[in-house]
Amino acid sequence: MSAADPQQALFALGRPSVGAIFWRFLGYGAHAFGGPVAQIAMLREQLVARERWTSHDTFTRALAVYQALPGPEAHEMCCWFGHLARGRLGAIAAGLGFMLPGFALMLLSAWLYTTYGLSEPWVMAAFSGVQIAALALLVRAVPKLASHALKVRGAYVVAAVAFVSEWFVAPFWMPMVFGAMWCAGGARGSALRLAAVVLCGAALWRYASAEGAREVAGAIVAAESGAADAWSLFVTGCKGGLLTFGGAYCAIPFVRADVVTKHAWLSDGQFLDGLAIGGVLPAPLVIFVTFAGFVADAWIGAFAITAGMFLPSFAFTIIGHRLVDRLVHAPRFHAALDGVAASVVGIVTVTAVRLCVERFDGLFSIAVFVVAWVVLVRARSLKAIPLVMAAAAVAGVLAG
């Protein structure tokens, strides 16, 4: 061991090989229940506290960087650990190992779903209950997202603008650009904030004056709906991966906008089914895109959209963590990311509201939602999500 290599000294059991990294993180992926908080806690306990792959301070700093960037932070931290051990090959091995168990299980679930369908009445009834529970899971996430993203100056203004623009079907980029410019301007950046208002106001005026926002949106849907293809699904995955600021739930509105609203490859019911299944698998929640891709275009669609979703996670580490670290800690750049995260809160809130309006069709759906939401909010056990989904399925069968 070289005294000039302090990082080497941190590996209590020595540096693992690339193959050992893959198998180690494959095991972590098979036990990755409970969402990103539980997944990151597992990595911290195993690799920092027990095996000393790095120091607690370095781990905390790296986590802060990846939480500010888009993408599932648990998966990004796995790539980061792999990079510490064996460079770029280690990052690829760790990232692939962590995501493969959930990906394989979601592929199996999607194949069963599309092969056997929902023709049996009791299956349809069960999924009707699960869809409502998945909606409760999404709604529960909104206050958590807001508590993390709405801490900086001007964040509430950005979230409100994003909510209004998304409600009136404005281009998805508009509130995100506005948020970045508004928060980057800060208390003294009046010129940048004025530019944000002018730019986004002009974009809205041009969009609304075409023939009305609803007519334009309808024309787009009519023109672009049709059979899915691998490239379109890959682009949808990339968009979700690059715009997932603030946690995996933030990918939901962007993926839904493409696969449900824009292209009509899935119905809202099918989308919620995928979200529900993804919520109980040992994987980052964004694995629900695999389900969407499979329903849209079978095996090739599942691989394409999943590759797009996880590509940014790999890229941030493989391209160079040091460069990313410098950018994120630049005050204006960090403030711009905070603004984007605040805008996503407004966008996710609109998505949750719209799904509630569409799915609440009687007292049964409202009752299941309320009970599921209360249990998910109050429960502390990692088993709460699969138990709630199972109970909602049973409720659906009994009510059907």
N, C-alpha and C positions, 0 to 999 in steps of 0.2 A: 504494500500500500504506500503510495507516495504522499509525503507530508504536504506537497504542493496541491493536492487534490482534496480539499475539505469535504466535498460532497461524497467522495468515496467512503470517508470515515463514518458517514451517517448510516450506511447500510449495515445494520447489526449482523445480518446473516449473509452478507456478501451480495454482489449484484447478480440478479437472476438472468438467465439466458432469455432470448426472445421467445422461445417455445415455452419456457416456464412462465413468462409473463402472460402469454396467451391463456394457458390453462388456469393460472391464478385468477385472472379476471373473468374467465368463463365461469368459474365457481362463484365469484362475486355476483355476476349477472344472474345466476340461477337462484340467488337469495336476495335479489334486489326488490323486495316488496316495500311498500310504504311510502313511495314517492322520493323526491330528491333529498329531503332533509334526512330521512333514514338512510338513504344510500350513501350520502356524504359522511354521515356519522360512522357508518360501517368502515369506509375507507380511512377515516381519521383514526379509528381505534386500531385497525389492523396494520396499517402501513406507516403511521406516524408514531402512535403511542407504543406499539409492540415491536415493530421491526425497524423503526427509525430510518425510513427511506428519505426523510427530510425532517427539518425542524418544525415545531409548532408554529413559529413566527412566519417561516417561509410558506407553509401550507395556508395559513390564514390570509397572507398577502395574495397568493395565487388564487385562492377562492374568491377574494374580493374582485380581482380582475375578471374572472370568468363569469361572475354574477352580473357584472356590468355589461358584458358582451352578450350578443344573442346566442341562442342554442341551449340545449339541456345541460346545465352546469355539472351534474353528476357524471355524465358521459365525458364532458370536456376535462374534468378532473382526472378521470381514468387515463385519458390520453396524456395528460400532463405527467402523471406518475410514470407511465410507460416511457415517456421521453426522458425523465430523470434517470431511469435505469439503463435504457439502451437506445437513446436518441430517437430518430424518426421511425425506425423499424419497431422499436419498443412502443411508441405511441400508437402505431397502427395495430400492433398485436393486442395491446390493452383495450383499445377502443372496440375492435372487432369482438374480442372475447366478451366484453361486458354487454354488448348489444345482441349477440347471437341467440342466447336462450329466449329472450323475449320475442325476438324476430321469428324464431322457429315456432314458438307457441302461437304467435299471432297468425302466422301463415296457416298453421293447422286449424285454428279457430275460423279463419276466413274461408278456408276450403270447405269445412263442415257446414258453415253458414250458407255458402252459395250452392253447394252440392245437394244438400238435403232441404234447403229452403225453409220457409215458414208456413208450409201448407197445412200442417197439423194445427187445429184450433188451439190446443193447449200450448204449443210452442209460440204461436202468435200472441197469445195472452201473456205468456211469461215475458216475452220481449217488450210488450207494451209497458209492463211494470218496470223492467230494467231501464228502458229509455227515460222514464221519469226520474229514476234514481240517478242516472248519469247526468241529467239536467241539474239535479240538486247538488251533485258533486261540482259541476261547473259554477253554479251560483255561490257555493260556499267559498270557492277560490277567489271571487272578486274582491271581498274585503281584505284578504291576505295580500293580493297583488297591490291594492291601493295603499296598504300600510307600509309597504316597502318602497313603492314608486312615488308617492305623493308627499315626500319629505322636503324637497328642495323648493326654493322660492319660485313661484309662478306655476307650480305643477298642477294646481287645481284649475287654473285658467286653461292650461293645455288639455287636461282631461275633459273639461266641459266643451271646448272647441272640437275635440276629437269625437265626443259623443254626438254632438249636433251634426257634424259633417258625415259621420258614418250613418246616422239615422236617415239622412237625406241622400244616401248612396253616392257621396262624393268619391273621387278617386282615392284609393287607399293610401297613396303616398302623401297626400296633402296634409292631413293632420300630423303625420310623422315629421315632415319637413318643418311645419309650423312649430311643433314642439321642440325640435332641435334648435331652431333659431331663437325661439323665445327664451328658453332656459340658458342657452349659451350667451345671450345678451346680458343676463344678470340684471342687477339693480341699476347699473350704469350704462348698459348697452341699449340705450333708447333707439339709436339708429338701426341696430340689428332687429330689434323688436318691431319697429315701424316697417322695416323691409319685410318681415315675416307676415305682418297683417296685409300689406299691399300685395305681396306675391300670392298668398292664399286667397285673398279676396278676388283678385283677378282670375285665378284659376276657377273659383266657384262661379263667378259671373259667366265665364266662357262656357263652363259645363252646363249651367242652368239655362243659358240662353239658346242652346242648340234646338230644343223643342220641348224642354221640360225634362227634369231628371228622370222621371219614371219612364217616359217614352224612350229615352236614350238607353236606359238600363234594360228595358224590355227588348229593344232592337239588338243590343249586344248579346243577350241571352239567346234570342232566336237565331242570331247569326253564328254563334260559337258553340251552341250545344250540339252534341253528336257523339260519335264513337270516340273513346279515349285512345290515346297513343302514348308510347313510352316517353317520348320527348316532352310532351305537355305535362305528363305526370312528374317527370324529373324536375321540370321548371317549377311546378307547384311545390314540390318538396323543398327545393332550394329557397323559394320565397318564404316558406314557413321557417326553415332553418335560419335564414338571415334576419328575419323579423321577429324572432322569438325573444323579445326583451322582457325580463322579469319572471321567467319561468315557463315551463312547458305549456301551461294553459293558454299562453299568449299565441301559440301556434294555431289554436282552434279557429279563430275568426278568419285567418288568412287562408287556411286550407279549405274551410267551409265555403268561403267566397268563390273559390275556383271549382271545387268538385260538386257543390250543390247549386249555388246561385248562378254562376257564370256558365258552366258547361252542362249542368244537370246530369252528371254521371251517377250521382247517388241522390236518394231522397233524404230529407232531414231525419226520418226514422232510421234509415240505414246508417247515417253518420253518427247518430247517438248510440246505436248498437255497437259500432266500432269503438267509440269513446268509452262506453261501459266496459267492454272487454279489455281495452287497454288499461283501464283503471285497476284491474285486479291481477294483471300479469306481473311477473318479476322483470320489470323493464322501465326505462324512462317513459313517461306518459305519451310522448310524441310517437310511440310505436303504433298509435292508433292510425297513423297514415298508411301503414302496411295494409291494414284492413281496407281502407278507402281505395288504395291502389289495386288490391286484389278484386274488389267488387267492380271497379271500373274497367280493368283490363287484365284480369287473371294474373298469372305468375309474373309475366314481364312487367305489368303495371305495379305489382307489389314491390319488386326489386327496384324499379326505376324511382318511384316516389320515396322509398326508404333511403336509397343512395343520395338523393337530393337533400333530404332532411338532415342526414348525418354528415354530409360532406363539409359544411362549415365547421362542425365540431372538430373534425380531424385537421382541417386546414389551419385553424387558429394556432394549433400547437405545432404542426409540421412546418408551417411557413416560418415560425419563429416567435416563441413566447416573449423574448426580450423586446422585440419591436412592439408587440401588442401591449406589453407592460408599460412602455414609455408613452404610447399614445393614450392609454386609458388614464394614466395619471397626469396628463396635461389638463389643467383646470378647465379650459374651454371645451376640450373634447369630451371630458367626463361629464360636464354640464349638458352638452348636446345629447349624450347617451341617456342622461336622466330625463331630458325632455321627450325623447322617443319613448322611453319606458312609461312616462306619464300619459302620452297619447294612446298607448296600447291599452291602458286601463279603461279609457273611454270606449275604445273599439270593442274590447271584450265585454264590457257592460251592455252595449247595444246588442251584441250577439246573444247574450244570455236572456235579455228582455224579449227579443224576437222569438227565440226558441220557446220561451215560456208561453208567449201569446199563441204560438202555433200548436203547442202540445197540450195545453190545459183545455180539455174538452168535456169536463164534467167533474162531479164531486170526487170520484175515485182518483183521478190524476192529481187533483189538488191535495187530497189527503195523503197520498203516497209521497208526494213532493215534500209536504210539510214535515211528515214523520222522518223521512230520509234526511232532510236538511238538518233537523234538530239533532238527530243521532250523530251525523257527521261532524257537526259543530262541537258537540259536547264530548264526543268519544276521544280518548287518548291512545287507544290500542291501534296497532298497525293492522289488526284484523278487521277493523270497522268497515272498511270499504267493501271487501268481498262479502262480508256478512250482510251489509245493507243491500248489495246487489242481489244476493240470494233471497233475502226476505222480500224484496220488491218483486222478484220473479214469482215467488210463491203467492204473493198477494194478487198478482196479475192472473195467475191460474185460477185462484179461488173466486175472483171477481168475474172471470170470464165464464 
